């Protein structure tokens, strides 16, 4: 067994701004450092939970519920974006997840609070208070491509709670279970080989923004957005009044356009009245056809492998030293907009994991008819003090 520690961590930028110095910006030879810990040859993932009741402001039962929620989030994400064992690609998240008592062979140990760390872990972290959350891979086999380790969530009580030198972070964060789930989803993403990326739940600044005292209430009000694929149902309530009337044939009292996915090539459209939540079907968006020149999808994780691995055949790897996991969607489509009582219209649809845009003709010009952006991704760009 190769002993290896990997820190997939979120650092509070303000905590490291004490002195200037030499800084590198990429080009590292990561090898297998960002590999997922579990692949198709791992049928069951065993995990356990340790909680320091003196330094963590939630109870064990609540914490275990949020951990299950984090696992369910990623299982659903990987199911939507499954690659179906294509050559050169690998699936994620197909394992059965079981909770057990902690022992030295546990695949994943959730350590919640400073008091759960052992001496070796504290020594390696140097100062655990500098982290909100950190994922540490302790062992990894280049033959089975399997790892094990811990997810540590910092204390929010007592002398070893996460540092807050500028007073901008929310105190006793884990007393609000949704914030804990956000943190667990972020760190568990690293276990599945997803590095800091994008402007969503795996953003490098995600936990820093989430715990900012000026934004924390907004995070509490938001749904947990999809990371790999856009949500199947969403609403847009900022459509131009004339477009609502003349393109979508909506009534003056109808506030929002609701879009529901039927299948990969079709959406149903509804006019929504927010006051009484009434919906009226107004048409469909159908015949979506991908445009090859407008593809910018990227893998959520990359698997680096050597000749020592015994999981994939040469044909399955595509005779390469790396494989791609599920893709983060970024695709353009030609489509047909069919609003009840009007003629079909040719439109263009741009779907990303955090946004949906529909372009079509209005007043003899091509312009955006609908643009929705994930509230979470917008919040991550917000200046907290404005």
C-alpha positions in Angstrom: 0.0 0.0 0.0 1.3 3.4 -0.9 0.9 6.0 1.8 -0.1 9.3 0.4 -1.8 12.4 1.8 -3.9 14.5 -0.4 -5.4 17.8 0.8 -8.4 18.7 -1.3 -9.2 21.7 0.9 -10.8 25.0 1.0 -8.6 27.6 2.6 -10.0 30.9 3.9 -8.1 33.4 1.8 -8.1 36.0 4.5 -6.2 33.7 6.8 -3.3 33.5 4.5 -2.9 37.2 3.7 -0.6 38.0 6.5 2.6 38.2 4.5 3.6 38.2 0.8 6.0 35.7 -0.7 6.8 33.4 -3.6 3.7 31.8 -5.0 3.3 29.1 -7.7 0.3 29.0 -10.0 -0.1 25.6 -11.6 1.9 23.1 -13.6 2.2 20.6 -10.7 2.6 16.9 -11.6 -0.4 15.6 -9.7 -0.2 12.0 -11.0 -3.0 10.1 -9.1 -3.4 12.8 -6.4 -6.9 13.9 -7.6 -8.1 10.4 -8.5 -11.5 9.3 -7.2 -11.2 7.0 -4.2 -13.8 4.5 -5.4 -14.5 3.0 -8.8 -16.5 0.2 -10.3 -14.4 -2.5 -8.5 -15.5 -1.1 -5.2 -19.1 -2.4 -4.6 -19.6 -1.0 -1.1 -18.3 2.1 0.6 -18.1 1.9 4.4 -18.1 5.0 6.4 -18.3 6.0 10.0 -18.8 9.3 12.0 -16.9 10.8 14.9 -18.2 14.0 16.5 -16.7 16.1 19.2 -19.7 17.2 21.2 -17.8 19.9 23.0 -16.6 21.8 19.9 -19.3 21.1 17.3 -22.7 22.8 17.5 -24.9 20.0 16.3 -25.7 16.5 17.5 -24.6 13.2 16.1 -28.1 12.2 14.8 -28.4 15.5 12.8 -24.9 15.2 11.5 -25.5 11.6 10.3 -28.6 12.8 8.5 -26.7 15.5 6.7 -24.0 13.0 5.7 -26.6 10.8 4.2 -28.0 13.8 2.3 -24.5 14.6 0.9 -24.1 11.0 -0.3 -27.6 11.1 -1.9 -26.8 14.4 -3.6 -23.7 12.9 -5.4 -25.5 9.6 -6.2 -28.2 11.6 -8.0 -25.7 13.8 -9.8 -23.8 10.8 -11.1 -26.9 9.0 -12.1 -28.0 11.9 -14.3 -24.6 12.2 -15.9 -23.7 8.5 -16.2 -21.3 7.6 -18.9 -22.5 3.9 -19.3 -19.0 2.3 -19.4 -17.9 4.0 -22.6 -14.3 3.3 -23.6 -12.0 5.9 -22.1 -14.6 6.9 -19.6 -15.5 5.8 -16.1 -18.7 5.9 -14.0 -18.9 7.2 -10.5 -21.2 6.7 -7.5 -22.6 3.3 -8.2 -21.6 1.8 -4.8 -23.8 0.8 -1.9 -23.1 3.1 1.0 -23.1 1.6 4.5 -22.4 3.2 7.9 -20.5 1.2 10.5 -18.5 1.6 13.7 -15.1 3.2 13.1 -12.1 0.9 12.7 -8.7 1.1 11.0 -10.1 -0.4 7.7 -13.1 2.0 7.4 -13.1 3.5 3.8 -14.1 7.0 4.9 -14.2 8.5 8.4 -16.1 11.8 8.9 -14.3 13.7 11.7 -16.5 16.5 13.0 -14.7 18.8 15.4 -11.1 19.2 16.6 -11.4 16.6 19.3 -11.8 13.8 16.7 -8.3 14.3 15.2 -5.4 12.1 16.3 -1.9 13.4 16.9 -0.6 12.5 13.4 -3.5 14.3 11.7 -3.1 17.4 13.8 0.7 17.4 13.1 0.1 17.2 9.4 -2.6 19.9 9.3 -0.2 22.0 11.5 -3.1 24.3 12.4 -6.6 22.8 11.9 -8.2 26.0 12.8 -7.2 27.4 9.4 -9.6 25.1 7.6 -13.3 25.0 7.3 -13.2 21.6 5.7 -10.5 19.3 4.4 -10.4 15.9 2.7 -7.3 13.8 3.4 -6.5 10.6 1.4 -4.3 8.5 3.6 -3.8 5.4 1.5 -4.1 4.6 -2.2 -3.4 1.5 -4.3 -2.1 2.0 -7.8 -3.3 -1.6 -8.6 -6.9 -1.4 -7.3 -7.2 2.4 -7.7 -8.9 2.5 -4.3 -8.2 5.0 -1.5 -9.3 5.7 2.0 -9.0 8.6 4.4 -11.0 11.2 6.3 -13.2 14.2 5.8 -12.6 16.8 8.6 -15.1 19.6 9.3 -13.6 22.2 11.6 -15.0 23.0 15.1 -17.3 26.0 15.4 -17.1 26.1 19.2 -14.3 26.4 21.7 -10.6 27.3 21.4 -10.0 25.3 18.2 -12.9 26.6 16.1 -12.2 27.8 12.6 -10.4 31.1 12.6 -12.3 34.3 12.1 -9.7 37.1 12.4 -11.7 39.8 10.5 -15.1 38.8 12.1 -16.7 38.2 8.8 -17.6 34.6 9.3 -20.8 33.3 10.8 -20.3 31.9 14.3 -21.6 28.5 15.3 -22.4 27.6 11.7 -23.0 23.9 12.2 -26.0 24.7 14.4 -27.7 25.3 11.0 -27.8 21.8 9.5 -28.1 23.0 5.9 -24.7 24.8 6.1 -23.2 21.5 7.3 -24.7 19.7 4.4 -23.3 22.2 1.9 -19.8 21.7 3.5 -20.1 17.9 3.4 -21.2 17.9 -0.2 -18.2 20.1 -1.1 -15.7 17.8 0.7 -17.3 14.6 -0.5 -17.0 15.9 -4.0 -13.2 15.7 -3.5 -13.5 12.1 -2.5 -15.0 11.4 -5.9 -12.1 13.1 -7.6 -13.7 16.5 -8.3 -11.2 19.4 -7.8 -12.1 23.0 -7.1 -13.8 24.1 -10.3 -16.5 26.3 -11.7 -18.9 28.7 -10.0 -21.0 26.4 -8.0 -20.8 24.0 -5.0 -17.2 22.9 -5.9 -16.0 26.5 -6.3 -12.7 27.3 -4.5 -14.5 30.1 -2.6 -17.6 28.2 -1.9 -17.3 27.6 1.9 -15.7 31.0 2.4 -18.8 32.7 0.8 -21.2 30.3 2.5 -20.0 31.2 6.0 -19.8 35.0 5.3 -22.2 36.5 7.9 -23.6 38.9 5.2 -24.5 36.0 2.9 -25.3 33.1 5.2 -29.1 33.8 5.3 -29.2 33.8 1.5 -27.5 30.4 1.4 -30.0 29.1 3.8 -32.8 30.1 1.5 -31.3 28.5 -1.6 -31.9 25.0 -3.0 -28.9 22.8 -3.4 -28.2 23.2 -7.1 -27.1 20.5 -9.5 -23.4 20.5 -10.3 -23.1 18.3 -13.4 -26.4 18.7 -15.2 -29.0 21.4 -15.0 -32.0 20.8 -12.8 -35.0 19.2 -14.7 -37.4 21.9 -13.5 -36.8 25.6 -13.2 -38.5 29.0 -13.3 -37.7 32.3 -14.9 -39.5 35.4 -13.5 -37.4 38.1 -15.2 -38.6 37.8 -18.8 -39.3 41.0 -20.6 -43.0 41.9 -20.5 -43.4 42.1 -24.3 -41.7 38.8 -24.8 -44.0 37.2 -22.2 -47.0 38.6 -24.1 -46.1 38.2 -27.7 -43.8 35.2 -27.7 -45.1 33.0 -24.9 -48.7 34.3 -25.0 -48.7 34.7 -21.2 -51.5 36.6 -19.4 -50.7 39.9 -17.7 -51.2 38.4 -14.2 -48.9 35.4 -14.9 -45.4 36.1 -13.4 -43.0 33.4 -14.4 -42.3 30.9 -17.1 -41.8 27.4 -15.7 -39.8 24.8 -17.7 -40.2 21.1 -17.0 -37.9 18.5 -18.7 -39.9 15.6 -20.2 -36.9 13.7 -21.8 -33.5 14.5 -23.3 -35.1 16.2 -26.3 -38.2 17.9 -25.0 -39.4 20.4 -22.4 -42.9 21.5 -21.4 -43.6 25.2 -20.8 -46.0 26.6 -18.2 -47.1 30.1 -17.3 -47.0 30.4 -13.5 -48.9 32.7 -11.2 -46.7 33.0 -8.1 -49.4 34.2 -5.7 -51.5 31.1 -5.9 -48.9 28.8 -7.6 -51.3 28.0 -10.4 -49.8 26.6 -13.6 -51.1 26.8 -17.2 -49.5 24.7 -19.9 -48.6 27.0 -22.8 -46.5 24.8 -25.1 -43.3 22.8 -25.6 -39.7 23.2 -26.5 -38.9 20.2 -28.7 -36.6 18.5 -31.2 -33.4 19.6 -29.4 -30.5 18.7 -31.7 -26.9 19.2 -30.4 -24.7 21.6 -32.4 -21.2 20.2 -32.7 -19.4 23.5 -32.9 -21.0 24.6 -29.6 -19.8 21.9 -27.2 -17.7 23.0 -24.2 -18.5 20.2 -21.8 -15.7 19.1 -19.5 -15.0 16.1 -17.3 -15.8 16.6 -13.6 -12.9 14.3 -12.7 -10.0 12.7 -14.4 -8.5 9.3 -13.5 -4.7 9.0 -13.9 -3.5 5.4 -14.1 -0.3 3.4 -14.7 0.5 0.0 -16.1 0.2 -1.4 -12.6 -3.6 -0.9 -12.4 -5.8 -4.1 -12.6 -9.2 -2.5 -12.9 -9.6 -1.5 -16.6 -8.5 -3.4 -19.7 -6.5 -1.6 -22.4 -9.6 -1.4 -24.5 -11.6 0.2 -21.7 -8.9 2.8 -21.1 -8.6 3.6 -24.8 -4.9 2.6 -24.5 -4.2 5.8 -22.6 -2.8 6.6 -19.2 -5.9 8.6 -18.2 -9.7 8.3 -18.3 -12.5 10.8 -18.1 -15.5 10.7 -15.7 -19.0 12.3 -16.0 -19.1 15.5 -17.9 -20.2 18.9 -16.7 -22.8 19.9 -19.3 -22.2 22.9 -21.6 -24.0 22.3 -24.9 -25.8 24.3 -27.6 -28.9 23.0 -29.4 -31.1 23.8 -32.3 -34.7 23.4 -31.3 -38.4 24.1 -32.1 -40.6 26.3 -29.9 -44.2 25.4 -30.1 -46.5 27.8 -28.2 -50.2 26.8 -28.2 -52.1 28.7 -30.8 -49.1 29.9 -32.8 -46.8 28.6 -35.5 -43.6 26.7 -34.6 -40.5 28.8 -34.3 -36.9 27.8 -34.7 -34.9 28.7 -31.6 -31.5 28.1 -30.1 -30.9 26.7 -26.6 -27.8 26.9 -24.6 -27.7 24.6 -21.6 -25.0 24.7 -18.9 -25.0 23.1 -15.5 -25.8 26.4 -13.8 -27.8 28.2 -16.6 -30.4 27.9 -19.3 -30.7 30.3 -22.2 -33.3 30.3 -25.0 -32.7 32.6 -28.1 -35.2 33.3 -30.8 -36.7 35.9 -33.1 -38.5 38.9 -31.6 -39.3 42.1 -33.6 -37.3 40.7 -36.5 -34.2 40.3 -34.4 -32.5 37.3 -32.7 -32.4 38.0 -29.0 -32.5 36.1 -25.7 -36.1 35.2 -24.8 -35.3 33.4 -21.5 -32.1 33.4 -19.5 -31.9 31.7 -16.1 -28.9 31.6 -13.9 -28.4 29.4 -10.8 -29.1 31.6 -7.7 -26.2 29.8 -6.0 -23.7 30.7 -8.8 -24.8 34.3 -8.7 -24.4 34.4 -4.9 -20.8 33.1 -5.2 -20.0 36.2 -7.3 -21.6 38.7 -4.9 -19.6 41.2 -2.9 -20.8 40.4 0.7 -20.7 44.1 1.8 -22.8 45.5 -1.0 
